[in-house]
Amino acid sequence: MNLNFASDNTGPVAGPVMDAMVAANAGGTMPYGADPWMDEVRDGLRSLFDWPEAEVLLVSTGTAANALALATLVEPWEAVFCHRLSHVEADECGAPEFYTGGAKLVLVDGEDAKMAPEALDAAVSRTGGSVHGVQRGAISLTNVTEAGTIYTLAELDVLCSYARELNLPVHLDGARFANACAALDCSAAEMVRGADIVSFGGTKNGCMGVEAIVMRDPSKGWQAALRRKRAGHLWSKHRFLSAQMAAYLRDNLWLENARAANAAGQRLAQGLRTIGAEIVHEPAANMIFARLPAEAHHRAQKEAQYYLMDDQERPLCRLVCDFTKTDKEVDRLLELFAG
């Protein structure tokens, strides 16, 4: 039994996505995004977001999607306001700063990896005005957050309304966008109603490796396309990105996979509570942070894989369910922890 709960990146490619890539491998197709699947992707995401004129670019990694999206929004002398636990701050190896030409990440606090409105206001208030300081650029939000929590639609509305008042564009890091929609039982259009540019993730949820940069304002498209090319992220055999994303969008595969991953995550979270684990953040989707007795961790580690976040007396473990996790796998992991 494959008890790999380290990340949803460890999961396989969904069957329809793999089939679509195999089908796309037949014959010759124009390169660099001129393939027929890209038309389907563009139309599909425009409809999904209810952004009828949106520009859509595909890249192969979430880091590229986030960094290029932010570079499209801000100048080098501007600030990107993000939570201090956000992926763009903690896990991108400086890519946002690199691709923006040096824009400053200004870190904002808030419980459970969610920006507190008052903390955002305080951070924004310290910027702008004088030529000696960094200027206000954009706000970057993440849903599902890096703590496995979820911004509700109301919480997003508060932050996005604040951004509009100050004329600050909003970037949404949606590496787990589908999981957030599934958890909130909302549409993609509801999720993005306050955003200007979205990194729409596929890789963690059944794709081989594709992410979409979706821009509400099509006038940003040419700049973003040039930035993608200059950054080395324009695939020549682009059809293998387009075919993945097209299959991912068909028949709501993106949402069905997320629902399956979330269900496994919630089963695991409930089981962890039953055996006395300390749940550090309230898990809303498929990612759980839990403190376990050291003996439970050492026992499970012999058979299962997950991330150890610290090595205290009760180690903090990160456990993530991908869309293929079965009840049997979840229950076996719980058995190992329980002893």
N, C-alpha and C positions, 0 to 999 in steps of 0.2 A: 504494500500500500504506500502510495506516494504522499507522505505527510509534509508537504512543503507549504508553509504558511508565512514565508519570508516576505512575499510581495505579490501583488496581482500581476507583476511583470513576469513571474515564474510560470504563469499559466500558458496553455497552448494557444494556437491560432484556431479560431472558430471554424467549423467545417465550411460554412458558406463563404467565408473570406478566403480560405485556402482554395476552394473550388473556383472562385472568381479569379484568383491569380493564375491558376493553371489554365483557365479558359483564355485569359488575356495573353498567355504565352504563345498562342497560335498565330502564326503569320506576322506581318509587319504592320506597325502602327506609328503614326507620327510622334516624335519625341517632345520633351519639354512642356508637357501639359496640353498639347494639341490633340490628345487622344479622345475618343468619343465618351469614355467613362467620366472624364472630367466635366463634361457638360451635365451629366446626370448628377454628379456630386454638387456642382454649383447650384443647380436648380433645387436639389434636395435640401441643402442647408439654407438656402434663401427661404424656402417654404417652411422648414422646421423652425427657424428663428423669426419668421414673419418680417424679414428684412428683404424686401423684393429687389433691391438694387445692390445688395451686398457683394463685395469682392471676396473671393475665396482663394487662398493659396495653400498648397500641401507641402509639408516637410516630413522628415522621417523621425524626428525626436521632439520630445516635449521641451527640452532646453532650447532648441532652435525656435520652436513656436513662441515660447514666452519671450525670449530675448529679442527676436525680430519684431514681434508685436509691440513691445515696449519701445524699441528703436524707432518704430513708425510713429509713435505718439509724442516722444520727448526730444528736446535738444540736449546737447552735452552739458550745458550749464543748468539743467533743470533737475528736479527731484522726482523720484518715484516713491510714493508713500505705500509701504507694505508692512504687513505684520512681521514681527521679528522672527517668527517660526515659519514664515512662508518659504516655499520652494525656491523662489527667485533670490531670496536672501541666503538660505542655508545650504542649498543643494545644486547650485548651477555653476560653481567654480568661477564666479565672476563674469559669466557670460552676459548678463544684462548690462553690466558696466562696460564690457568690451564692445558689444554691438551697438550700444547707444553712444559710444565715443566718450564715455566717462560720466554719464548721468549718475547722480548720487542716490543711493537707496536710503531713504529716511525711514527708520524702523518705528513702528507703532505698536503699542501694547494692547492687551485685551485678553480676557480669559478664554481658555480652550481654543487658542489660535485664531480667534475672531477679533477683528478690530473693534475696540470700544469707540463709539462716536466722539466722546469727550477727549479721548487720547488722540484721535485723528485730528480733531480741531486744534489741540495744543501743538501737535507736530506741524500742521500747516501754518499756524500763527507764527512759528519761529522762522519761516522762510519768506522769500519774496522781498520786494522793495529795493533795498540798497544793492548797488552794484557789487558790494563785497560778499554777498551771500548767494547761496544757491536759490534759483527761482522755482516756482511751483510748476510741476509738470503733469503728473498723472497719478491716479490711484490704482493699485493692483490688489484685487481680491481673489481668494481661492475658495472654491466650493466643489467638492468636499475639502475641508481644511487639512493641513498636515497633522492635525491631532485626531483626525477621523470624525470631527464634528461637522455640523452643517449650519450655514447661515440660512435662516428662514427667509421667505420672500419679503416679509415685513422688514427684517433686519437689512437685507440688501437695499430695499427701497429707501431706508433712512440714509444709508451711506451714499447711495447714488444721487439722491436728492441734494445732499450736501455738496457733492461734487459738481452737480449742475449749477448750483448757486454760485460757485466759484469758477465756473467754466473750465473745470478739470475733467479731462476724458477718463473713462474707467476701463481698465483691462480686467478681464475675468480669466484666471488660470483655471481651466476646466479639464485638467488631466483626468479627473474622475467626475466630469460633468454628468455623465449618464447616471452614476451612482447617486448624485445629488438630486437629480430629477426623480429617480425612482424612490428615494427616501422621502421626498416632499410630496410625491404624487402630483407633480406639476408638469406643465408642458415646457419644452425648451424655450418657447417664446416668452413664457412668464419668467424663466430664469434670467434671460438676457435683456429684459425690458429696460434696465437702466444702464446697460453696458454699451461701450463703443467698439470694442474689439475683444474677441474671444479666442482663446486657445482651446479648441474642441478636441478632446483626447480620444484616441482609438486603441493605442498600444496596450494599455492596462486592461482592456475590456474585450479582447478577442481579435484584435488586428495583429499583424506581424510587426508592423512598425510604420504608423502613419498618424499625423496630427494635422488638424486644419487650423489655419489662421483665418478668422472670419471677421471682416470689417464692415460695420454698418454703413460707413461713408465710403462710397466707391472711389472718391477722389484720392483716397489714401492708397489705392491699389497699385498704381504705377511705382510709387516710392517703395512700397513693400516688395514689389517684384524685383526691383533693382537691388534692394538690400539682400533679398534671398539669393540672387545670383552672385553678388559680390561676396557673400558669406560662404559660398560653396555648397548651398543647400538646394539648388535647382537640379533635380534628377533628370538625366537624359532619358532613361527608360522610365519615364514618369507614369506610364500606364500601370505599373505595379503598385504605385501609391494610389492612383485613382481607382483601380479595380478593388482594392481593399476597402476604401472609404465608401464606394458605391454599394458594395455588398453589406457593409456595416449599417448603412442607412436603410436598406431595403427591408420591408416588413418589420420595421422597428427592432432589428436585431440588437442595435446599440442599447435599447431600453430593456429588452428581455434578458440580455446577458447581465446587465446591472442589477436587475431584480433578483436574479439567481445568486449573484455574488453577495448582495445585501442580505438575502435570506440566510445564507450560510453564515455571514458575519453576525447576524442577530442570534442565530442558534448558538454560535460559539460564545457570544457575550453572555447569554442567559446561563449557559452551562458553567462558565467561569464564575459567575456570581454564586451558583449553587454549590460549588466546591470551595468557596471562601476566598477567591481571588479579589484583590482590590482593583476595581476599574478606575483608572486615573481620569479619563475624559469620557463623558457620556457618548458611547458610540452610536452614530446615527445610520451608518452605512455598512461598509465591509472591512473597516480597519479598527483594531482594538489595541489599546495600551493597557496592560494589566501588570500589577505586581503580584508575584507568586512566591510561596515559600521556596527557599533555595533548593530543598530536596526535591520539590516538584519539578523545578526547572532542570536540575541535573538528570532526573529520571527521564523526562520527556526528550531531552537533548540527544539521547542515544538513538532515537528513532525519528524525531521530527526536526524540521528546520524552521526557524523564525529568528527575528532580530533581537539580540540582547542589547538594550539601550544603556543599562548600567549594571554594575555588579555589586549592589548593596546587599544587605542581609535578606531583603525581599527584592529580588532582581526585577527591574522593569523590562517587560517584553513587549515587542510590537508584533501583532499577528494580523495577517491580511488574507482575506478569502478572495480567490478569483472565481470566475463564473462557472467553473467546472467542479468546485468543491461539493462533495456529496455529504449527506447526513452521516454516512458510515465513517468517512474521514474525520469529520468534525468530532464525532462521538469517540473515535479512537484516540484523538488528541486529548480529549477531556479525561479519558480513562488513564492515560499516561500521567497527566497532571495529578489526578486524584489518588493514584497508587493502588 
